[in-house]
Amino acid sequence: MSTDSHTWTSNTDLAAVATWLRLCRRVVVLTHVKPDGDAVGSSVAATRAINLALGGVPGREVAVPWYWGPLPDWMKDVIGPTAYRFIDEQNRAEHDNREDPDGVLIVDTGSWTQLHEVREWLLRRTDIAAVVDHHRQGDPDVAARRVIHGNAAAVCEPVAELCRLLLNVKSLRELPLEVAEPLYLGLATDTGWFRHSNVTPGVLRTAADLLEAGVHHSRLYQIVEQRDRVSRLKLMARALSSMELHDRDRVAVLTLTLKDFHDCHAASTDSAGFSELALTAEKVQVCVLITEAFVHEGDGSITKVSMRSKEGPDAVDVNAAAKALGGGGHIRAAGAKVSASVAETKKRVLASLGVKS
């Protein structure tokens, strides 16, 4: 089980990780299942920086990222020619038996539950692994080296500094565009394109530096945010039509079932971002998205919970609520997986928020 913030702490720094990476001849870069913009951006940027720093070339890369679970629709446009590997049930054994790197870099997670597909492989290599993360919970035994920036809006903030150190440039403004662009993507998406309460002066300074490196903001926004399929819009309508209001309209609960996905011809990734939909309502302080998962464990169902909350004097710590459900995340954005039906999960979520159902 993931630890709390008192034990999930750094035991090294980015300069030491950069020095260690320079000694590696082969690096596998990992991130969490179902990678989002920050996970893709940080893993791609780190991969490219390592290859540039250590002389990796196409066909003989020093660093290669691994992904598993549904990939975002925009993935190919962002990753471009950078080599990567996708792990599934058919080829997992091949990766387990063939890959023996000098180092493993894990970004945007430190949780075994989010590294489940490579758990057995990684268990034998934690002594040569380093994690760079910004979440408030994690499992310290995932990696021997840990750099945890719990106040960072996105893991791309510390990863940007890691890339700068690897490439030995004085400023983020001097980063190659191929490194700066995925870093900006992670920063932008994890801040809601600079709308969320996690936006700080440091975030905006980093974004400005990356823009000066040549990043095209509107192009990235179009690639990631302006490519919705009709199926996603129909699923969004289902989610909004399911909305229930609790606690004097302060808590909004949206629910999606497998039937909703089937009827809308939608993919599991199409619900990304829906946990923020109801926050546009004036009175709503917390928006919860409860989704019937596509996977089952044994004879029981798995239900996914994603929570977002507004900043302000009445702000709700959804990380605390998620921890009560066995999950975690950030103060304003957190989630969990619950071994229960959708209906039972809804009851547990409301209880975790102190709401009587």
N, C-alpha and C positions, 0 to 999 in steps of 0.2 A: 504494500500500500504506500502511496505517496506520502511524503513527510510534510510537515508544515514549514513555514518560513524560518523558524528558529533553527532548524537543522539543514534545510536546503539552502546552503550558502556556498560562496566561492572558496576554493582552497588554492587558487592560483590567479594569474592575471592574463590579459590578452597578449602582452609582450612575451610572456613565457610560452604561451600556446603557439604564437607565431614562430618563436625560436625552435620549438619542438617540431612543428610542421616542416620547417626547412630541412630537417634531418631525415624526413621520410622519403622513400622512393615510390611508395604506393599508398594512396589514401582513399578510403571509402567515406563518402559524406552521406549521413543519414538525417532524416527529419521524420515528423509524425505522419501517421496514416491519414489519408484524405487531405493532402497538403493544400494549404490556402496560399494567399499572396505572400505572406511573410515567410512561410516555410519554403515555398518555391524560390522566392527572391533571395533569401539568405543562403540556401543551399547552392543555387546557381552562381551567385556572386562569389562565395567562398571557393567553389570548384574552379571557377575561372581564374581567381586570384592565385590559387595554389599552382595551377598549371602555368600561368604566366611567370610566377616567381621561380618555379623549379624546372622550367623548360619542357613542360608537357606539350605534346603536339598531337593532332588528330591521328588516331591509331596507336599512339603510345602515350596516352594521358597519364599523368601522375595521379590526378584525382578524378573520381567518377561518382556522381550522386546516384543513390538508389531510391526508388519510390514504390509504393504499393497502395492499394485501395483506389477508389475512383480518383482520376486526375481531372483538374479543371479544364473546361473547354478551350481556354486560352493558352494552355500549357505549351503547345507546339510553337505558338507565335512568340512566346517569351524565351523559351529555352533554345530555339533555333538550332544551330549546328552543334551545340554542346552535347557530347555523348552522355547518355544516362542509361540506367537499367531499370526495367520494371519487373517487380517480383510478384509472381502469382503462385497458385497451387502447383502448376505444372513445372515451373522452373526453380522453385525454392531450393530443392535438393542440389541442383546444379551450382547455385551460388554458395550454398553451405560447404560444398566439397572443394570448390575451385578457388575461391577468393581468400587470400591470406595476406592482407596488407600490413604495412608497417605502422599505420595509424588509422584511427576511425574518428571522424569529426561529426558530432551530433549537434544539430541546431534546431531551435524552436521547440524543444521538448527535452525532458529528462525523466519521462515516465515510461515504465515498462509496459503499461497498458497500451500506449501509443506506439510502441516498438515491438508489438507482439509478433509480427511476421518475421522478424529477424532475431527474436529473443535468444534462441538456442545458439545461433551463430555469434551473436554479440556477447553472450555469457562467457565464451571462451576468450574474449578479447577486451574485456573491460580495462585491463591493465595498460592497453595501448590506445585507450579512447579518451577523448576530451569532449565535454559538452559546453556549449554556449547557449544560454537560455535567458528568458525574461519572465517566466511564470513563477508563481509564488509557491508551488508545490512541485516536488520531484522525488526521484529515488536516487539517493547518493551513490548506491552501488552500481549505477548504470555506467559510470565512467570514473577513472582514477583522477582525472583533471576536471575541475568545474569552474566555470566563470558565470555567475548568476547576477544579472542586472535586473532585479525585480521592479525597478522604477522606470525601466525603459518602455516606451510606447510600443515598440516592435523589436524583435531580436535583430532586425537589420541595423539598429543603432549600434550595438556593440560589434556586430559582424562587419559593419563599415570600417570601424577602427581596426579590426583584425586584418581586413583587406589592405588598409593603408600601411599597416606595419609589415605585412608580407611583401608588398610591392615597394616599400621603402620610399614613399613619397611624403612630402611635407604636409599636404592638405588633401581632404577629400575632393577638392576641386581638381586635383591632378590625377584622379583615378581614371583609368581607361573607360570609355563609354560602355563597353561590354560588361564591366563590373558595376559601374554606377547605376545603370538602368535597372537591373533586378533589385538592387538595394533600395532605390526610390520606390519601386513597386511594393516592396514589403512595408516600407514606411507609410506609404499612401493608403494601402488597403487596411492595415491594422489601426489606422486613425480615422477610418471612414472618409478617406480623401480630405483629411485635416479638418474634420467636423467634430470629433469626439473629445471628451474631457481629458484624454491622455495627451493632447497636443500641448507641448511646452515650448518655451523659447529655444531649447536645445533641439527639439524636433524640427522646428522651422529653420534653424541655422543649418542643420544637416541637410534638409531638403534643398535649401538654397545652394549649398555647396555642390550637391549632386546635379542640380539644374545647371550650374556653371560648368560642370563636367560634360554637359551636352545632352542631358536627358530631355526628351520631348514629352512634357506632361500630358498634353491633350491626346497624343498618339497612344500612350499607355492607358489612359482613361477609356478611350474608345475600344481598345483591344479587350480590356477586362470588363468594363461596365456597360458597354453599349452593343451587346451582342446577344441579348435575351432571345430565346426561342419562344414561340407561341405557347409551347407546353409549359414553360416556366411561368409565364404570365397567368395561364389558367390555374396552375398550382398555387400561385400567389393569391388568386381570387378565392380558392378553396380555403386557404389558411385564414384569410381575413373574414370569410363568412363563418368560420368556426369560432371566432373570437368570443371569449367570455370575460366579463369584468368582475373583479372581486375587490373587497376591502375599500368600498366607497370609490370604485373606479380607479384605484391606484395600481392594481395589478391586472394585466391583460394576459390571458392564456390563449394561445393559438395551438390547434391540434391538426396533425396530418397523419392519415392512416395509409397503409399500403394500397388500399382501394383508391385513395385520392391520387396517388402516384400513377396507378394503373389507368384510371379513367382519364387522366390528363396526358397520358403517354410521356410522363416525366421521368427523369433519372434521379437517382438519390442525391446527386450534387445540385439539383435544381432548387433546393430549398435554402441554399446558402444566402445568408443575410436576412432571412425572414424574421429572425428573432429581434430585429430592430423595427419592424413595420409599425407596431402599435405605439412606439415611443413618440410618434408625431402627434398623438392625442394629448391635449393640454393636461389632463388630470393624471394620465398614466405615468407612473414612476418606474415600473418594472414590466418588461415584456418577456414572456416565457413561450418558447416554441417546444412543443412536445411531439416527437416524431416516432412512429412505429418503425423500428429498424428493419432493414432488409435481411439481417442475419439473426439466427437464433442459437442459443446455447443449450444443448441438451433438449429437454422438453419444454423449456421456458422461453418466453419472449424477452427481447431486449428493447427497451424504449430509450430513446435519446432525448436529453433535455438541454436546451440552450437558453441562457438567460442574459438579458442586457438591462442596465438601469441608467437613469439620468443622473447627472451631477446636480448638486444643490443642497440646501439645508436639510431636506428630507431624503437624501440619497440613501439607497439600499445597497448594502454590501452583498452582492450576489455570489461572491466567492465563498462567503460563509455559508450561504444557503446550499451551494453546490457541494461543499465539503460534507454537509449533513446527509447528502445523497450518495456520498462516496466519490465525488468528483472534485472539481476545483477550477482554478483559472486566475482571473483578475478581479479586482473589486467591482468593476463595472461590466465585466464580461466573463462569464464562466459557464461550465456545462458539466454533464454527468451522463453515465449510462446506468440505467436502472433495470434490474432483473424482475420486471413486473409488467403487467398489462398497461395499456395507455390510461385506462380509467384509474387503476391503482396508483400509477405514477403521478397522475394529476393530484390525487389526494396528498401524496408524499411531498410534492413540490409546494403545494399551498401550505402544508404544515411547516416546511422548512423556512418559509417566508413569514411564518407567524400568522397565517390567514386561516380562519375557520371556514372549511368547505361546506 
